Amino acid sequence: MIAHRLAGLFLFLQAAAAASGPASPAERELMETITANTLRGHLSFLASDLLEGRDTPSRGLDLAAEYIASQFRRFGLEPAGDQGTYFQNAPYVRITQPMDGFRLRIEAADGKSWESTGAKLIALTSSPVNLNSLEVVKVTISSPTSPLPPAGQVRGKAVLLYVAQGMSPVAARNRALTALEPALLVTYGVFPPAPFRLRPAGSSTPPPPPTVITSDADFSKLLDTLPEGVTTARLSAQISGPREEPLQLRNVIARLPGSDPALRHQAILLTAHYDHVGVSPRGDGDRIHNGANDDASGVTSVLALAEALAARKLRPKRTLLFMTYFGEEKGLLGSRYYAAHPVHPLRDTVANLNFEHMGRTDDNEGPRRHQLTGTGLAYTTLGEALIAAGSATGVTTWTHPRNSDDFFGRSDNQALADAGIPAITVCVAWIFPDYHRPSDHWDKIDLPNMEHVVRAAAVAVTRIANSDTTPRWVESHPKVQPYLEAFKKLHATD
């Protein structure tokens, strides 16, 4: 099966490379305006300690947004945000869970028990919880296809979720379990510090049942002793209701209008996320997660493309939208907000090239100099365009046999793909030694290589923007059917 897929990929790469031509004089002139010094300037600020890791929300994130907007303004790009600004305002709610008065106790029939007053756990609720001697049901998930108990066995009861060692609960299974309406869900797991949650203001999504995640090994030991299904154990819990605080997050958006009267209504999105994960709450030494490669390098790529293309006397035929997102690290928040509130009609948005991890060449699997890869490169004809541009500029474009598919749903391209828009994320390294660590510093970026690959991306963008045809999903690919259906729905009246 793998050999068959690799053979198909080789033919795909051959066909795309054969369709390419050398860079034209205009393309070479465009490429020369993208320099390592320009990239260094953006990166050294966006990944500086001053911005404190650009958490969503934070002062550092706001500083980054203002910097990006100032660059769009300097390039002479049109503001494409709210009320003539470069900012698309997204109203959100920050939710914190007070732990004063917290109590959770589970008593088994054999006299064993487990109790916590808030240590080694996080609680997620939408309203106060006051449960006394509630019936307990144990549910085990040992595989993505593990059967769930009948709704009548779960509804209104406490569910203790056991996840087999070495297996993570699949998100869809968790949603299916919470849809059975337990009164409380308790599970064992190691979790990162989570001082708050975010949700869109005015969200109509029904709140999930109260959930407790604990890293206490004593809970795990008690869980091991309980039988599957309905048990004789009883649970009592008191949890305070959450505190909610309104806040405003921002995507940063600029527009370069197209030059062709027949094509300027069509737009191409060039995007990256400008947030990262902030400052570690504990630990010795450097605790600032600067996020140079993830994803100041992607933002820098968007800024470099914006400056180079805006400076051209002859603009591309199609309109280009340059956008940086908030909240990717919190669950693709900014891109999902944009997909729900587009500033350019989605039916007239023909492509999205998203940029991540563009600066490091020290991939954990080996060096990646003069190479580009991405998510879902074989899903759309955007992959062919990227391969052709790479061939014209001395950059090898390749597909990872696992990561190219697996990361498709973990990058901001997913939100636009869900809407039916051909979308990929372009990168150099998948996972690198300092991934999500404070040591992801800007001086570790391979700037000469980044100059080379961003130049190749510029050629790909101009060719897509000036092409007589629009990008399409590759209908024969087995994984594109949901996106193809969304595309057809988006263009149902065309």
C-alpha positions in Angstrom: 0.0 0.0 0.0 2.8 2.4 1.0 4.8 1.5 -2.1 1.7 2.1 -4.3 1.2 5.6 -2.7 4.9 6.5 -3.1 4.8 5.4 -6.8 1.7 7.6 -7.3 3.4 10.5 -5.6 6.5 10.1 -7.8 4.4 10.3 -10.9 2.6 13.4 -9.4 5.9 15.1 -8.8 7.2 14.2 -12.3 4.0 15.6 -14.0 4.1 18.8 -11.9 7.8 19.4 -12.6 7.4 18.7 -16.3 4.7 21.4 -16.4 7.0 24.0 -14.9 9.1 26.5 -16.7 12.2 28.5 -15.7 11.6 31.7 -13.8 10.8 34.6 -16.1 12.7 37.9 -15.9 9.8 39.5 -14.0 9.8 36.6 -11.5 13.6 36.8 -11.0 13.2 40.6 -10.4 10.5 39.8 -7.8 12.6 37.2 -6.1 15.5 39.6 -5.7 13.4 42.0 -3.5 13.1 39.2 -0.9 16.3 39.2 1.2 17.7 37.6 4.3 18.2 41.0 5.9 14.5 41.8 5.5 13.5 38.5 7.0 16.0 38.9 9.9 14.4 42.3 10.7 10.9 41.0 11.1 11.9 37.8 12.9 14.2 39.4 15.4 11.3 41.6 16.6 8.4 39.2 16.4 10.4 36.5 18.3 12.0 38.9 20.8 11.6 38.6 24.6 9.6 41.9 24.6 6.6 40.1 23.1 6.7 37.4 25.8 5.8 34.5 23.6 2.7 36.1 22.0 0.1 34.1 24.0 -3.6 34.5 23.1 -4.5 36.8 24.7 -1.6 38.9 25.9 0.1 42.3 25.7 2.8 40.6 23.5 0.2 39.4 21.1 -1.2 42.9 20.8 2.3 44.3 20.2 2.8 41.8 17.4 -0.5 42.8 15.8 0.4 46.4 15.9 3.8 45.7 14.3 2.2 43.6 11.5 -0.4 46.4 10.8 2.4 49.0 10.7 4.2 47.0 8.1 1.1 46.6 6.0 0.7 50.3 6.3 4.3 50.9 5.2 3.9 48.7 2.1 0.9 50.8 1.0 -1.6 47.9 1.2 -5.3 48.6 1.7 -6.7 47.9 5.1 -9.2 45.0 4.9 -10.3 44.8 8.5 -13.2 46.4 10.4 -14.1 50.1 9.8 -11.2 50.9 7.6 -8.5 49.3 9.8 -6.2 46.4 9.4 -7.9 44.6 12.3 -10.7 42.1 12.2 -12.1 42.2 15.7 -13.3 39.0 17.2 -15.3 39.2 20.4 -14.4 36.3 22.8 -14.9 35.4 26.4 -12.1 34.4 28.7 -13.3 31.7 31.2 -11.5 31.0 34.4 -12.5 28.3 36.9 -12.3 29.2 40.6 -11.2 26.3 42.8 -12.2 27.7 46.1 -14.6 25.2 47.8 -13.8 22.5 45.3 -14.4 19.0 46.5 -14.7 15.7 44.6 -15.1 12.3 46.3 -15.6 8.8 44.9 -16.5 6.0 47.2 -16.4 2.3 46.1 -18.4 -0.5 47.8 -15.3 -2.2 49.0 -14.4 0.8 51.2 -11.8 2.2 48.8 -12.1 5.9 48.0 -10.5 8.9 46.3 -10.9 12.5 47.2 -9.5 15.8 46.0 -9.9 19.4 47.0 -8.4 20.7 43.8 -4.8 19.4 43.7 -3.4 17.7 40.5 -6.5 18.4 38.4 -8.3 20.9 36.2 -12.0 21.4 36.2 -14.1 22.6 33.2 -17.6 23.7 33.9 -20.2 26.1 32.5 -22.2 26.4 35.7 -21.9 25.4 39.4 -21.9 21.7 40.2 -23.4 20.2 43.3 -23.8 16.4 43.2 -24.4 14.0 46.0 -23.9 10.2 46.0 -24.3 10.0 42.2 -24.2 6.6 40.4 -20.9 5.9 38.7 -20.4 4.4 35.2 -17.0 3.3 34.0 -16.3 3.7 30.3 -13.1 2.3 28.7 -11.8 3.6 25.3 -9.1 1.2 24.1 -9.3 2.0 20.4 -10.9 4.7 18.1 -13.8 2.2 17.5 -14.5 1.2 21.1 -18.3 0.9 21.6 -20.0 3.4 23.9 -22.6 2.4 26.4 -26.3 3.1 25.7 -27.4 6.6 26.4 -29.8 5.5 29.2 -26.8 4.0 31.0 -25.0 7.3 31.1 -27.4 10.2 31.1 -27.4 12.0 34.3 -24.7 9.9 35.9 -21.0 10.3 36.7 -18.7 8.8 34.0 -15.2 7.7 34.9 -13.3 7.6 31.6 -10.5 5.1 31.3 -8.2 5.4 28.3 -6.0 2.4 27.6 -2.2 3.0 27.9 -0.6 4.3 24.8 -3.8 5.5 23.2 -5.2 9.0 23.2 -9.0 9.5 23.1 -10.1 10.6 19.7 -11.9 13.9 19.7 -14.9 12.6 17.8 -15.2 9.8 20.5 -15.1 12.4 23.2 -17.9 14.4 21.5 -19.9 11.2 21.1 -19.5 10.4 24.8 -20.5 13.9 26.0 -23.5 13.8 23.7 -24.8 11.0 26.0 -25.3 13.7 28.6 -23.4 12.5 31.7 -23.8 14.7 34.7 -20.0 14.8 35.2 -17.0 13.3 33.3 -13.8 12.4 35.2 -10.7 11.1 33.5 -7.0 10.6 34.1 -4.5 12.5 32.1 -1.4 14.6 32.0 -2.3 18.2 31.1 -0.5 21.5 30.5 -1.2 24.4 32.7 -4.6 25.9 31.7 -5.4 29.0 33.7 -8.3 29.9 31.3 -10.4 28.9 28.4 -11.6 30.9 25.4 -14.9 30.8 23.5 -16.5 33.1 21.0 -18.9 35.6 22.5 -22.5 34.8 21.8 -21.7 31.1 20.9 -24.9 29.1 20.6 -23.0 25.7 20.9 -24.5 23.8 23.9 -22.0 23.6 26.7 -20.3 20.3 27.3 -21.0 18.4 30.6 -18.7 19.3 33.5 -15.3 17.7 33.1 -12.5 17.0 35.6 -9.0 15.8 34.3 -6.7 14.6 37.0 -3.1 13.5 37.0 -3.4 12.0 40.5 -2.1 8.4 40.3 -4.4 7.4 43.2 -7.4 8.1 41.0 -6.0 5.9 38.3 -5.5 3.1 40.9 -9.1 3.3 42.1 -10.3 3.4 38.5 -8.4 0.1 37.8 -10.4 -1.6 40.5 -13.8 -0.7 39.1 -15.7 -3.0 36.7 -16.7 -1.8 33.2 -20.2 -0.2 32.9 -22.5 0.6 35.9 -20.7 0.2 39.2 -21.6 0.3 42.8 -19.4 3.3 43.4 -20.8 6.7 44.2 -19.6 10.2 43.5 -20.1 13.6 45.2 -18.8 16.9 43.9 -19.0 20.6 44.6 -17.5 22.9 41.9 -18.0 26.6 41.7 -19.3 28.2 38.5 -16.8 29.8 36.1 -15.9 33.4 35.9 -16.4 35.0 32.4 -14.6 38.1 31.1 -15.2 39.6 27.7 -12.2 40.4 25.5 -11.4 41.2 21.9 -9.0 39.3 19.8 -7.8 40.4 16.3 -6.8 39.0 13.0 -4.6 41.4 11.0 -5.6 41.7 7.3 -4.5 43.8 4.3 -5.5 43.7 0.6 -3.6 44.1 -2.7 -6.4 44.6 -5.3 -6.0 42.6 -8.5 -5.2 44.3 -11.8 -7.5 42.3 -14.1 -11.1 43.6 -14.4 -12.3 40.1 -15.0 -10.4 38.4 -12.2 -9.9 41.0 -9.5 -13.1 39.8 -7.7 -11.3 36.5 -7.0 -8.9 36.5 -4.0 -6.0 34.4 -2.8 -5.4 34.2 1.0 -1.7 34.3 2.2 -1.8 33.5 5.9 0.1 32.6 9.0 -0.6 32.6 12.8 1.1 35.3 14.8 0.5 33.8 18.2 2.5 31.3 20.2 2.2 29.8 23.7 3.5 32.6 26.0 5.6 32.1 29.1 5.9 28.9 31.2 4.5 29.5 34.6 7.3 27.6 36.3 10.8 26.4 35.8 14.3 27.7 35.9 16.1 29.8 33.4 14.5 31.0 30.1 10.7 30.5 30.3 9.7 32.7 27.3 8.5 30.6 24.4 9.7 33.0 21.6 8.2 30.9 18.8 10.7 32.1 16.1 10.0 29.2 13.8 6.5 28.5 15.1 5.4 30.8 13.7 7.2 34.1 13.5 8.8 32.6 10.4 5.4 32.1 8.8 4.4 35.7 9.6 7.7 37.0 8.3 7.1 35.0 5.1 3.7 36.7 4.7 5.2 40.1 5.3 8.0 39.5 2.9 5.6 38.4 0.2 3.4 41.4 0.9 6.2 43.9 0.6 7.6 42.3 -2.6 4.3 42.1 -4.4 3.0 45.5 -3.3 6.2 47.1 -4.7 5.5 45.7 -8.2 4.3 48.2 -10.8 2.2 45.5 -12.4 0.0 43.9 -9.8 -1.1 40.3 -10.0 -4.4 39.7 -11.8 -6.3 38.4 -8.8 -6.6 40.1 -5.5 -4.3 39.1 -2.7 -5.3 39.1 1.0 -2.5 39.0 3.5 -3.7 37.8 6.9 -2.2 36.8 10.2 -4.3 34.9 12.7 -4.6 34.9 16.5 -5.1 31.8 18.5 -3.8 29.0 16.3 -2.2 27.4 19.4 -5.5 27.5 21.2 -7.3 25.5 18.5 -7.2 27.4 15.1 -9.3 30.1 16.7 -8.4 33.0 14.3 -8.7 31.0 11.1 -12.0 29.5 12.2 -13.3 32.9 13.1 -12.3 34.2 9.7 -14.0 31.3 7.9 -17.2 32.2 9.7 -16.8 36.0 9.2 -14.9 36.4 5.9 -14.0 39.9 4.7 -14.0 38.6 1.1 -16.8 36.3 -0.1 -15.7 32.6 0.3 -17.2 31.7 -3.0 -14.8 34.2 -4.6 -11.8 33.0 -2.6 -10.0 30.6 -4.8 -7.0 29.5 -2.7 -5.3 29.7 0.7 -1.5 29.3 1.1 -0.7 29.2 4.8 2.9 29.4 6.1 4.4 27.6 9.1 7.9 26.5 10.2 9.6 28.3 7.3 12.9 29.1 8.9 14.5 26.0 10.5 16.2 23.4 8.3 17.1 21.0 11.1 14.1 18.8 10.9 14.2 16.0 13.4 14.3 13.5 10.5 17.2 15.2 8.7 18.3 18.5 7.1 15.8 20.2 4.8 17.9 22.9 2.9 16.5 24.1 -0.4 13.3 22.0 0.3 9.6 22.8 0.8 6.9 20.5 2.0 3.4 21.0 3.2 0.0 19.6 4.3 -2.1 18.0 1.7 0.2 18.8 -1.2 -1.5 16.1 -3.3 -5.0 17.2 -2.3 -5.2 20.2 -4.6 -3.6 21.6 -7.7 -1.8 24.1 -5.4 0.7 21.3 -4.8 1.4 21.2 -8.5 1.9 25.0 -8.6 4.3 24.8 -5.6 6.3 22.0 -7.2 6.5 23.9 -10.5 7.7 27.1 -8.8 10.3 25.1 -6.8 11.6 23.5 -10.0 12.0 26.9 -11.6 13.9 28.3 -8.6 16.0 25.3 -7.4 13.8 24.2 -4.6 12.7 20.6 -4.2 9.1 20.1 -3.1 8.3 16.8 -1.5 5.5 15.1 0.5 6.1 13.4 3.8 4.4 9.9 3.9 2.7 10.6 7.2 3.0 14.3 8.3 1.6 15.8 5.1 -1.7 14.2 5.9 -1.6 14.2 9.7 -0.8 17.9 10.0 -3.5 19.0 7.5 -6.1 19.2 10.4 -3.6 20.8 12.8 -2.8 23.9 10.8 -4.9 26.9 9.8 -5.5 25.6 6.3 -8.1 23.3 7.8 -10.7 26.0 8.5 -10.6 27.2 4.9 -10.6 23.7 3.5 -13.7 22.9 5.6 -15.4 25.8 3.8 -14.4 24.1 0.4 -11.5 26.4 -0.5 -8.4 24.7 -1.8 -6.0 25.3 1.0 -2.5 24.0 2.1 0.1 24.9 4.7 3.6 25.3 3.3 6.6 24.6 5.5 10.3 23.6 5.5 10.6 21.5 8.7 7.9 19.4 10.3 9.2 18.9 13.8 12.5 20.5 14.9 14.6 20.2 18.1 13.2 23.3 19.8 9.5 22.7 18.8 7.3 24.4 21.5 10.3 25.0 23.7 11.7 28.4 25.0 14.8 27.7 23.0 13.0 28.4 19.6 15.0 31.6 19.1 15.3 33.7 16.0 19.1 33.3 15.7 18.6 29.6 14.9 16.8 30.4 11.7 18.6 29.5 8.5 18.1 32.9 6.9 19.8 32.2 3.6 17.7 29.1 3.1 14.6 31.0 4.2 15.3 33.7 1.6 15.5 30.9 -1.1 12.2 29.2 -0.2 10.2 32.4 0.3 11.4 33.5 -3.1 10.1 30.1 -4.5 6.8 30.8 -2.7 6.6 34.2 -4.3 6.9 32.7 -7.8 4.1 30.1 -6.9 1.8 32.9 -5.7 2.3 35.1 -8.8 1.7 32.1 -11.1 -1.5 31.1 -9.2 -2.7 34.8 -9.1 -2.1 35.2 -12.9 -3.3 31.8 -14.1 -6.2 31.5 -16.5 -7.5 28.6 -14.3 -8.4 28.5 -10.6 -7.0 25.9 -8.1 -9.1 22.8 -7.7 -9.3 19.8 -5.4 -7.9 16.6 -6.9 -11.1 14.6 -7.1 -9.4 11.2 -7.4 -7.7 11.6 -4.0 -9.5 9.5 -1.4 -9.1 12.0 1.4 -10.6 15.1 -0.2 -14.2 14.1 -0.5 -15.5 16.2 2.5 -13.7 19.3 1.1 -14.9 18.6 -2.5 -18.5 18.4 -1.2 -18.0 21.7 0.6 -16.5 23.2 -2.6 -19.5 22.1 -4.7 -21.9 23.5 -2.1 -20.0 26.8 -2.0 -20.4 27.0 -5.8 -23.8 25.4 -6.2 -25.2 28.3 -8.2 -22.2 28.9 -10.4 
